[in-house]
Amino acid sequence: MMKPFLLAVLSGLILSIAWPTYGFPLFLFIGFVPLLLAEHFIRTSESKHKKKLVFFSAYACFLLFNLSTTWWLYFATPFGMLFANFANAFLMTLVFFAYHLIASKMATKLSLISLVCLWIGFEKFHLNWELSWPWLNLGNGFANNYKWVQWYEYTGVFGGTLWVWLVNCLLYKSFLNFYTNKNSKLFIKGILGAVTIIIIGVFSSLYLYETTETPKEKVRVLVLQPNVDPYTEKYNVSNISMAQNLINLASEKLDSTVAFIIAPETTLPKPRLLKTFEKTQEYLLLHNFIQKNPSATFLSGITFVNSFTEKDTPNATANFYRNSKEWYNSFNSSFFIQNNKKTETYHKSKLVVGVEHIPYRAVLNPLLGNSMIDLGGSVSTLTTQKYRKVFSNGSNTMAPIICYESIYGEYVTDYTHKGADFFAIITNDGWWNNSQGHKQHLSMARLRAIENRRSIARSANTGISALINTKGDIMDSLAYEEKGVLKGAISTNKEITFYAQHGDYIFRIAMLTLVIILLGSFTRRRGSAN
């Protein structure tokens, strides 16, 4: 049984070399073929341990894929890296194992359709549960080659997942037919069909790229990159010093044409009480700066805290001060300052597992009490808000997307529905050092630009900060670990794309198809039994 295992490992290697930013996504279209062949050889063998062989072969494939593409999590949390990679590989394996069970009962075509639907369902599930980690959802694999997937404005990233699986399944059937029947004509026909699907996808996207017009309305922005090391420097700096640092940066290029100044996530490092923030010295410093430059507004990140007493009812995300009788909610927030108007805030609502929230805390807390739950560095959990919020200066409306939120396609469309005509992504990618992590994160922002046809002003603490147009092109950027300012005019757009309007409809179609197949199979078996 070494042959199926080696085929599975080959799949892991192919998927790995397909992933951005160093990979080439053409390999995604063949990445699953060896694994599918491995499953077939095991399923049709005389082995008494078929299920175990399929499970461990698939796990070897997906673990290799995960480790080789997201190993950089190690820089932030070694435990978190191991947990994320081993757990995500396990979940992928469960999906493939479910296919193996279905393939044992159904014809090849129906079982393959079921696999595609199951995988899309898994990716959607991974976007919404408390252990969410959708980084390796297949549609993200085209983030660097974004000109291939301009039709994401109609399909979202699930269109890319469907594209990848459609070609892999067609190639698998072609290889399988040739292996069993030695029919070279059918084999060539299948290969040509797969190549045709790839070509249609690429060239239709290139056509969209060339013919889609960039909106003419523009807004001028300043993007700040303070380049403060999050491990050795950031939390040793006072909020006042950091605020002054941001003002000094902005002053280098600020003029009366700039409408928005954008600084990174949690730039002000020391937590502040939400209700008294406007009385702090750092706020007054920034507010006075905007008063002196009234045509500009200011967006930045901070950690807010909201305290309440024991007699109040703690919510599910409340944390406890061990040396007092108080509870508190903690927020990873953005704040928006404009002249002569009340300062607005938005709280990050898609949180990093372990680092920003404890998954299934309602279950774990009764077992562990108020003791520290260390899941890769977390000692408390953050509170979110249920709705998206946008900030407007009266002429333009900005989406304040905080870090990890930019990975979630349908979620980001909520900002568009709230009226955002451009996106601001504020992030701190310095936790991953100069690795593939921050590069992949930047590339995935391009997909949000395409899905919504919204320009992006991306401010990253240590980089890469960038201005991205509605087609996903990076118009200007600051290199990693370079302190500086980007100044530019980016397009604004109020049109709603098909994807923004309909969301992840491909998932809904996939689930309906899966239900029909399973019900049809059950009905046929019941009919045969009678």
N, C-alpha and C positions, 0 to 999 in steps of 0.2 A: 504493500500500500504506500510505498514511498513516492510513486509517480503522482497520485492525486495530491499528496502533501506538498510536493515540489511545485506542482501547478498552482496550488493555493498561494504559496510563498511568491511565486512569479507574479500573480495578480497583485499582491501587496506591493511588490517592487514597481510594477507598472503604474499603479495608482499614485505611488509616492512621487515618481518622476513627472507626473502630470500636474502636480499641485503648484500653485503660485507661492512665492514669486519667482523661484528658480526653475520651475517645471514648465512643460509645454502641454497644454490641455488636449492636444490631439490624442495623447495616450489614454485619456479618460474613455475614449470610445472603444478601446480594446481591453481596458483594465480588468473587467469582470469575466471576460471570456475564459481564461484559464481556470478560474474558480468554478464557473458553471460546468466546465468539462470535468473538473475534479469531482464535483458532486454527482455528475452522471455516472462516472466510472465507479464510484463507491456504491451508488444506489443500485446499479445493475450487476454488482459483484456478488460473490457467494459469501461474503464476510458476515459473521454473526454480530458484528459491532458497527453496523452502518451508521447509526445515529451518533455514536461517539466519534467516529472517524470524520463525519461531516462537520460536527460541532468544532472539534479541535483544529481541523484544517482551515475552516472559515475563521476561527479565532486567531490563528497564526497570521492569516492574510490581513485581517483588520487591525490587529495589534501592530504589525509592521507599518501599515498605512498611517495609523494614528501617531506612533512614536516618531516616525520620520518627518512628519509635517508639523507637529505641535510640540516637539521636544523643548522648545524655547520657553515654555511655561516654567521650566526648572528654575530660571533666573528669579522668578517671583516667589515660587513655592515648590520645592522638590516634591513634597507630599501631594500637593494639588496636581502637579504634572502627572505623577504616577496614577493618581486616582482618576483624573480626567481621561487619560489614554487607555488604561485598563478597563474602566467602566464603559467608555464609549465603544471600544472594540467589542465588549461583551454584548452591548445593545445591538450593534450591527450584526453580530453573530446570531442573535436571537431572531432577527428578521430573516436572515438567510436560512436558518434552521427551519423556520416556519415554511419557507418555500420548499425545503427538502420534504417536509411532511406532506405538503400539497402535491408536489411532483410525484410522490409515491402513489397518489390516488387519481390524478388527473392526466389528461393528455398534455403534451409538451406546450402547445400554444397557450392553453388556458392557464397552465401553471406559471408560464413566463409572464403573462399579463397580470396574474395575481402577485408575482414578485415585484413588478413595477409599482403596482398599487400599494403593496405593503411597504415598500421603501419610501414612497411619497408620504404615506401615512406616518411612518417613523420620523421623517424629517419634520413634518408638521407638529407632531407630538413633542419633538425636541425643541421646538420654538416656544412651547407654552408650559411645560411642567416645571417643577421647582429645581430640578437638576439640569436645566436647559443648557445645552452646549451645541449650538447649531453651526459651529465654525466649519465643520467638514461636510456640511450639506453640499451635495454634488454641484448644484448650480453655482456655488461660490467658486468653483474651479476655473471659471472663465474670467475672474476678476481682473487679471492682468491683460488678457486678450479680449477686452471689453468690446472691441469693434466687431467681434463675432456674435455678440448677443444684444444688439441694439433692440431686438424685438422683445426684450424684457419689459419694455414699456407696455406690452400687451399680456405677457405671461408671468412676469416676476421670475425669481430664480427657479421655481418649480418647472418652468419651461426648459431650463437647462438640464435639470435632473431627468425629465422625461426624454429629452434629446439623447442624453448619454445612455440611458437604459434601452431605448429603442434600437440604437445602433449595436450595442453589446448583445442584445437578444438576437438580432438578425444575424450577426456574425457567428454567434454560438450555434444557432440552428444550421448555418451553412457548414461550419466545421464538423458538427455532429453528423449531418447528412453525408458528408464526404467520408467521414470515418466509418460509418456503418454501410453505406451503399456504394462508395467509390464513384459517385456520379460527378464528374468534373464539371459538366455543364451547369448543374444546379448549384454547385459550389461557386463557380464564377458569377452566376446570376445573383447569388446572395451577396457576394462581395461587392459587386457593382451596385446593388440596391443600397447597401450600407454607405458606400462612398457617395452615392447620389444624395442620400439624406443629409450627410455632412455638408456636401457642397451647397445644397439648397439652403441649409441653415446659415452657413457662412456668407454666401453671396446675397441672400435676402437682407442680412444684417448690414453688410457693407453698402447695399443700396440705400437702406434707411439712414445709415451714417452720412452718406453723401447728400441725400435729399432733404433730411430734416433740418429745418432752419433754426438757428439759434435766436431766441427772442431778442428783440432790439432794445427793450427797456432794460436799463442797468442801474445798479446801485454801487457806490464806492465804499469799500471796506478796508479796514486795517486789521491784519491778523498778527497777533503777538506770539512769539516763541521765546519765553524767558530762559529756557535751558537750565533748569534747576534740578540737580540730581535728587530723585525721590528717596534714595537710601541714605546719603551722607549729608545733604544740605537742606532739603526742602523743609523738614520739620524742625530745623534749628533756626529758622528765620521767622521773625515776627510778621504778623499780618501787615503792620504799618510799613515795615521795610519792603515787603513784597508789593504792596500797593504803590509805593513810591517807585519801585523798580518798573512796574507796569506803566506808570505815568511817564517815566523817563523814556521807555521804549516807544510808546505811542507818540510822544512829542517829536521824535526824530522825523516822522513823515506826516504828521497830522496837519490838515488844512481844512478850510471851510467846505470842501467838497465831500469830505468823509462823513458818511451817515452812521456807520456801525464800527465800533472797536470791539474786537473779539479776543478774549484771553482764555487760557486752557481750563480744564477741569480741576477743581480743588486748588486753584492757584493761591488762594488765601488759606494757608495750611491749618491754622488754629481754629477749632470749632467755636462757633458763636451762637448764642441764644437767638432764635429766629425773631422773637418779639422785640428784642432790644438791639438788633443789628444796626439800625439806622442811627443809633446813638454812639456807635464805636468810632474810634479815631480813624481807622482805615476806611470806613464808609464815608465819613466826612471829607477825608482827603480825596477820594475818588469823586464824590459828589461835587465838591468845589471845582475839580478839574473839568467836569462836564459843564458846570455853570459858566466857566470861562470859555468853553468851546460848545456853545449851545446847539450847534447844528449836528453834533455827534451824540451818539448813545454808547453805552458801555455794557458789555456782556462778559461775565466771568463766572468761575466756579468757586464753591466754598462748602464746608461741612457745617450744616445747621443742626442745632439741638433744640428740642422742645421738651421742657421738664414739667412734671406734674406729680402730685402727692399720692401717697399710698391709698388714701380714701377714694381717689378717682379710679375708675375702672381701666386697668391697663389693656391696651390692645395687643393683638397677636405679635406685633413686632417691637413691643416695648422692651427696653433693657433696664436693669436694676442697678442703682448706685449701691455698692456693697456697704458703704460706711454711713449710709443715711436711710431715710424712709422714702426716698424719692425714686420715681421711675423717669425714664426719658426716652424720647424717640430721636433717632439720629437720621439725618438726610444727606445724601450727596446731591447738592443743589447747584442751580445756576441763579444768578440775580442779574437784573436788568435795570440800569440807571439811565434816566433821561431827564433833561432839564424841566423843572417846574411840574413834574408828575411823580406820583407815588411809585416807589421802587417795587418791581414785580419779581416773583420767584417761581421756579419750577424745580420739582424734585425728581431725580432719576428714578425710573420705574422698571427698567430691566437691569437686574443686579447680577454681579459675578458670583457664582456659587462658591461658598466657603470664605471668600474674601469679603463680600459685602452682605451676604445673608446666609443663615443656617437653613438648609432645606428641611421641610417638614418639621419645623420647630415645635408645632403643636403636639407632635408625637414624641419628639425627643425630650422636650422640657419636663414633662411629668416623670420621665425616667431618670434624667440627669439633674433636675432642679436648676438652680441659677449658677451652677459651676460653669467654668469656661468650656466651651465646645470649640476645640481647635481643629478646624477643617482647612488647613493650609493658611493659617494666619488670622482667622476670624475670632474675635473675642466678643463681638456683638453683632446685631443684625440691623440693617438699615430699613427705614420706612419709605414706602413709595406713595405715589398718588395715582388714582384710578384713571384719570383723563389726561390727554395731552394738552399742552398749553403752548401758545405762540406769543411772541413779543412784537409789538408794532410801534413805529415812530410816527405813525399817521400817514406815511406815504408807502412804506414797505413793511412786510410782515415776515419775521424770521422764526424758524423752528430751532429751539435750543436743544439739540440732540446731544446727549451726554455719553461719550465713550462707547460702551458695550451696546447701547441702544442701536447704534448704526449697523449692527449685524442683522437686524430683524426687519425684513421687507415689508410685510403687511402692517406691522406695528408703526413703521415710519410713515406710511401713507396717512395715518391719523393726523399727523401734523399738516399734511397737504389739505385734508378735509377741514382743518381748522383755519385755513386761509394762508398758510405759509407760502410765500412766493420765492423764497430761497432757504437753504438749510445752513445752519451753523453747527458744526460738529466740534465740541470741545472735549479734549481727551488728555490723558497722561499715559503714554506708552513706554515711559522710561523704565517701568518695572521689568521689562523683558530685555534690557540692554540692547546693544546693536545687533539684533538677531533678525530672523525672518518674521517675528511676531508683529512688530510695528509696521513692517512693509506689507504684510498680508492685510492688516487692519486698514491701512490706507487704500489698498487696492479694492477692498470690498466696499468702501465708500463710493467708488465709481458706479457700482451696481445700483445704489440708492439714487444716484443722480439720473441714471438711465430710466429706472422704473417710474420715477416721478417727473422726469424732465425738469429737474430743479438744479440750479447751480449750488455749489457747496463752498463755504469758507471754513476750512478745517484748521483749528488751532490746537497744536499738540505741544505739551510742555517741553519735551526734549526733541520733538520732531517725529514724523515729517509733517510740518504744516504745509497746507497747499490751497490753491484756488482751483476748483474743478468746474468745468462747464456742464451744460445739460446733456452732452453726449458722452461724458466720462473722461474727457481730455483733461490732463493736468496742465493748466495754463502757466502756473508759476508755483514754486515750492522753495522751502528752506530745508537744507540737508539735516540729517540727524546730528544732534549735539552742536547745532549752530545757533547761537543767540541772534535774534534779529526780528525784522518786521516785514510783512508782505503788504503791499498796497496795490489795490487793483479795482477795476470795475467788473462786476459779475452780472450776468443776466438775471432778470426776475421773470417769473412766469406764473400766471394764474390759471392756466388750462389744466384740467384734470385728465390724466392718462387713463387708458382702458384698464390697466392693472390697478391704479390707485382707486378707480371707481368700483372694481369688482373683486379686488383682493385675491386670495389664494383659491380661486375657483377650480384650478387644476386639481387641487387636493380634494375638493368636494366631488368632482367628477370621478376621481380615482376611487374614492370610498364607495360611491354608488356602484361603480363597475365591480368592485370586489364583492360587495353584498350580492349583486345579481349572480356572479359566478359561483359563489359559495352556496347560495340558495338553490341555484340550478343544479349544482352537483348533488346537494342533499336530496332534492326532489327526484333526480334520476336514480339515486341509490335506493330511495324508498320505493320507487316504482319497480325497480329490478327485484327487490326483496318480495314484493307482492306478486 
